[in-house]
Amino acid sequence: MRVSKICLGKLKEFEGLRKEAYYDAAGVPTIGYGHTRGVRMGDVISEYWAEMFLKADLYDVEKQVDSLGMKLNQPQFDALVSFAFNLGFYKLKTSTLLKTIREGGSMHAIKKEFRRWVYAGGKVQPGLVKRREWEARRFFDHDELEAMKRRDWSDFHRGEN
């Protein structure tokens, strides 16, 4: 599965484009749209390469989330990819968030688990609060699912399936 255009846009918004290497809130050298692999302070990047790195990084995370073997709808996949892209797949894989989802936890319980992950460098980060709220809402985005069903049904009637 691949992330939706909605998710890609939100990831760009959350990460922000930074063309010069910087230390993120956790002290990790970062560039582009949250790219960290092989980044050294002093590195500079073009918007084109920032987009290429984002797509490559996302592809890796998409495969990792797929490897969980869960049947996810698009909004759920988007939310978990955003979470893992930000925190790392290991944190998702070992989290009580994933455990709660696998156990069929309530909407309230799952949203509460998303909201726990708002710290970087030992401090609550407003950007992470905003991101976790989006992920929690996205995971349960029934409007998107209904729109997808209507679109699929209308495509079928037009002979586009």
Contacts in CASP RR format, 6 or more apart in sequence:
PFRMAT RR
TARGET T0000
AUTHOR 0000-0000-0000
METHOD contacts of the structure
MODEL  1
MRVSKICLGKLKEFEGLRKEAYYDAAGVPTIGYGHTRGVRMGDVISEYWA
EMFLKADLYDVEKQVDSLGMKLNQPQFDALVSFAFNLGFYKLKTSTLLKT
IREGGSMHAIKKEFRRWVYAGGKVQPGLVKRREWEARRFFDHDELEAMKR
RDWSDFHRGEN
1 62 0 8 1.000
1 65 0 8 1.000
1 66 0 8 1.000
1 72 0 8 1.000
1 74 0 8 1.000
1 77 0 8 1.000
2 62 0 8 1.000
3 11 0 8 1.000
3 58 0 8 1.000
3 62 0 8 1.000
3 77 0 8 1.000
3 78 0 8 1.000
3 81 0 8 1.000
3 82 0 8 1.000
4 74 0 8 1.000
4 75 0 8 1.000
4 78 0 8 1.000
6 78 0 8 1.000
6 138 0 8 1.000
6 144 0 8 1.000
7 78 0 8 1.000
7 81 0 8 1.000
7 82 0 8 1.000
7 138 0 8 1.000
8 58 0 8 1.000
10 82 0 8 1.000
10 134 0 8 1.000
10 138 0 8 1.000
11 33 0 8 1.000
11 54 0 8 1.000
11 58 0 8 1.000
11 82 0 8 1.000
11 85 0 8 1.000
12 33 0 8 1.000
12 54 0 8 1.000
14 82 0 8 1.000
14 86 0 8 1.000
14 127 0 8 1.000
14 130 0 8 1.000
14 131 0 8 1.000
14 134 0 8 1.000
15 32 0 8 1.000
15 33 0 8 1.000
15 34 0 8 1.000
15 54 0 8 1.000
16 32 0 8 1.000
16 33 0 8 1.000
16 34 0 8 1.000
17 32 0 8 1.000
17 33 0 8 1.000
17 47 0 8 1.000
17 50 0 8 1.000
18 30 0 8 1.000
18 31 0 8 1.000
18 32 0 8 1.000
18 34 0 8 1.000
19 31 0 8 1.000
19 32 0 8 1.000
19 44 0 8 1.000
19 45 0 8 1.000
19 46 0 8 1.000
19 47 0 8 1.000
19 50 0 8 1.000
20 31 0 8 1.000
20 42 0 8 1.000
20 43 0 8 1.000
20 44 0 8 1.000
20 45 0 8 1.000
21 29 0 8 1.000
21 30 0 8 1.000
21 31 0 8 1.000
21 39 0 8 1.000
21 40 0 8 1.000
21 41 0 8 1.000
21 42 0 8 1.000
21 43 0 8 1.000
21 44 0 8 1.000
22 29 0 8 1.000
22 30 0 8 1.000
22 31 0 8 1.000
23 29 0 8 1.000
23 30 0 8 1.000
23 41 0 8 1.000
24 30 0 8 1.000
24 34 0 8 1.000
24 36 0 8 1.000
24 120 0 8 1.000
25 120 0 8 1.000
25 121 0 8 1.000
25 123 0 8 1.000
25 125 0 8 1.000
26 120 0 8 1.000
26 121 0 8 1.000
27 121 0 8 1.000
28 36 0 8 1.000
29 36 0 8 1.000
29 38 0 8 1.000
29 39 0 8 1.000
29 40 0 8 1.000
29 41 0 8 1.000
29 43 0 8 1.000
30 36 0 8 1.000
30 39 0 8 1.000
31 39 0 8 1.000
31 43 0 8 1.000
31 44 0 8 1.000
31 45 0 8 1.000
31 50 0 8 1.000
31 53 0 8 1.000
32 45 0 8 1.000
32 49 0 8 1.000
32 50 0 8 1.000
32 53 0 8 1.000
32 54 0 8 1.000
33 50 0 8 1.000
33 51 0 8 1.000
33 53 0 8 1.000
33 54 0 8 1.000
34 54 0 8 1.000
34 57 0 8 1.000
35 45 0 8 1.000
35 50 0 8 1.000
35 53 0 8 1.000
35 54 0 8 1.000
35 57 0 8 1.000
37 57 0 8 1.000
45 53 0 8 1.000
57 85 0 8 1.000
58 81 0 8 1.000
58 85 0 8 1.000
61 81 0 8 1.000
61 84 0 8 1.000
61 85 0 8 1.000
61 88 0 8 1.000
61 89 0 8 1.000
62 77 0 8 1.000
62 81 0 8 1.000
64 84 0 8 1.000
64 89 0 8 1.000
65 72 0 8 1.000
65 77 0 8 1.000
65 80 0 8 1.000
65 81 0 8 1.000
65 84 0 8 1.000
65 89 0 8 1.000
65 92 0 8 1.000
68 80 0 8 1.000
68 93 0 8 1.000
68 98 0 8 1.000
70 101 0 8 1.000
70 102 0 8 1.000
72 80 0 8 1.000
73 145 0 8 1.000
74 144 0 8 1.000
74 145 0 8 1.000
74 148 0 8 1.000
75 138 0 8 1.000
75 139 0 8 1.000
75 140 0 8 1.000
75 141 0 8 1.000
75 144 0 8 1.000
75 145 0 8 1.000
76 139 0 8 1.000
78 138 0 8 1.000
79 114 0 8 1.000
79 135 0 8 1.000
79 136 0 8 1.000
79 138 0 8 1.000
79 139 0 8 1.000
80 92 0 8 1.000
80 135 0 8 1.000
80 139 0 8 1.000
82 131 0 8 1.000
82 134 0 8 1.000
82 135 0 8 1.000
82 138 0 8 1.000
83 92 0 8 1.000
83 97 0 8 1.000
83 114 0 8 1.000
83 117 0 8 1.000
83 132 0 8 1.000
83 135 0 8 1.000
84 91 0 8 1.000
84 92 0 8 1.000
86 128 0 8 1.000
86 131 0 8 1.000
87 117 0 8 1.000
91 117 0 8 1.000
92 98 0 8 1.000
95 113 0 8 1.000
95 117 0 8 1.000
96 113 0 8 1.000
96 116 0 8 1.000
97 110 0 8 1.000
97 113 0 8 1.000
97 114 0 8 1.000
97 116 0 8 1.000
97 117 0 8 1.000
100 109 0 8 1.000
100 110 0 8 1.000
100 113 0 8 1.000
101 110 0 8 1.000
101 113 0 8 1.000
107 140 0 8 1.000
110 136 0 8 1.000
110 139 0 8 1.000
110 140 0 8 1.000
111 136 0 8 1.000
111 139 0 8 1.000
111 140 0 8 1.000
114 132 0 8 1.000
114 133 0 8 1.000
114 135 0 8 1.000
114 136 0 8 1.000
114 139 0 8 1.000
115 129 0 8 1.000
115 132 0 8 1.000
115 133 0 8 1.000
115 136 0 8 1.000
117 128 0 8 1.000
117 132 0 8 1.000
118 124 0 8 1.000
118 125 0 8 1.000
118 128 0 8 1.000
118 129 0 8 1.000
118 132 0 8 1.000
119 125 0 8 1.000
119 128 0 8 1.000
120 128 0 8 1.000
152 161 0 8 1.000
155 161 0 8 1.000
END
